[in-house]
Amino acid sequence: MKLKLELSTGTYTTDKEDLKPSNIAVNEDCELKILDFGLARHAEVEMTGYVATRWYRAPEIMLNWMHYNQTVDIWSVGCIMAELLTSKTLFPGTDPMDQLIHIMSLVGTPDDHFLIKIMSEEARNYIRSLPAITKKNFKDVFSGAHPDAIDLLERMLELDADKRPTATEALAHPYLAQYADPSDEPIAEPYDESFEDKELSVEEWRRLAHKEVNMFEEPKIRLIHAGISEIAQDMQSRMILEQHVPVSKNR
């Protein structure tokens, strides 16, 4: 439960887009850290379909929704949560098309309201060519899980991204709310990357890069110098002590 809560909290302000078990670290106190933010970004930019490991990839990524948002991470959390409940991968697709088949075998084929959101005509035609699949009863699929866990999982694994809960809404769900502690869930300020849009000369970028390097190097250098000074003082104290303390004849 604690891991699921911390994983949901970790998606609160960051669009990770590559959540999977191998990008999650847990220590002996069950404190969880999300790793590898190489694909993290703001939601306004146009996005590619190959940003997450396939088994945990939200369907809208494969179906070319060009402006998907934070709920791609909610889908991934749902996949990981299902894996924690069943000890097996929920959607082990062998390729993008097979992945969609695995997904729809659980959540059913989408309706026309969903299809009009797909920008790729090829993807729309492919889905229309599939036989109609009825959504499975999550209570039967995850029969050993707590009813609240099943309800949250079903909401997270909603095919339509617009109907999925946000991280805030997921944390307020009864399955997690009883364990949540807002005072112990610090929220980072949104990262401001507007500087990347500035048109600067090569020399100006070099100057900024050099300034950034110096900002990080100075504390390290001071620590090294402080460490060397401490070692030197310790060695000097030992030498003085050895000069004044007689050596025992029994040694």
Secondary structure, DSSP 8 states (H G I E B T S, - for coil): -HHHHHHHHHTSS-B-S---GGGEEE-TT--EEE---TT-B-TTS---S--S-GGG--HHHHTT-TT--THHHHHHHHHHHHHHHHSS-S---SSHHHHHHHHHHHH----HHHHTT---HHHHHHHHHS-------HHHHTTTS-HHHHHHHHHHT-SSGGGS--HHHHHTSHHHHTT--GGG---------GGGG----HHHHHHHHHHHHHHHHHHHHHHHHHHHHHHHHHHHHHHHHHHHS---TT-
